[in-house]
Amino acid sequence: MKENQSKIELKSLNQECYERIKQEILMGHMDWGQRIDIIQIASNYGISRSPVVKAVDRLSMEGFIDILPNKGSFVARPSLQRINEVTEIRLMLETYSLKLSMKKERKELLQELRENQKLVAEEENKFEDFLLYDRNFHLVIARHTNNSRLLELFENTRNQVEFFRIHTFIPAQVRLAIRRHTEIIEAITDNNRERGIEMLEIHLKEVYNDSINSFHSETGKT
């Protein structure tokens, strides 16, 4: 029994290390292209280097970190191709999620979305606050599909979205995003699936266009 408990603790340590590093990347605390100092991270976390190395390897497999032979590990830099591909997947996944969640659990979906909408202030432009609200809005829709595999796909895609959005976020677009969310909720209230999907598509394409424009500014590409 003690041996099993030890294994769980080790697994939890590896998982927590992975989640903390990933969160630092997704929240922009580590810049694109920044070198990953494994020794320093291990020291900051008060742990050995082994969980950090495992976390870096895992994040490399997920595309968040680039491991370069004889050079080290670095936070990855997203490409236009990556943004395009992630957006295509997001459009398919989230529009289908809305269709499915309205069919299966519309009342529960509507209640949660309304509650989430109360938490945001339109004048708040801090990325971390808006990200939490925005993430939960889309997560609620995915969760009410009542499909665990679809939810897993959503979470993976969402992480990819946040990876490039951290440096392409436009504070001025907060009000527009909130308005689009409100329009989606209104469509769900009216049980108008087509309208809800239409507004969601518009919303996601606006986010994509903002991301592309900001990406060009961030990287200096045309």
Secondary structure, DSSP 8 states (H G I E B T S, - for coil): -HHHHHHHHHHHHHHHHHHHHHHHHHTTSS-TT-B--HHHHHHHHTS-HHHHHHHHHHHHHTTSEEEETTTEEEE----HHHHHHHHHHHHHHHHHHHHHHHHHHHHHHHHHHHHHHTT--TT---HHHHHHHHHHHHHHHHHTT--HHHHHHHHHHHHHHHHHHTTT--GGGHHHHHHHHHHHHHHHHTT-HHHHHHHHHHHHHHHHHHHHHHHHHHHT--
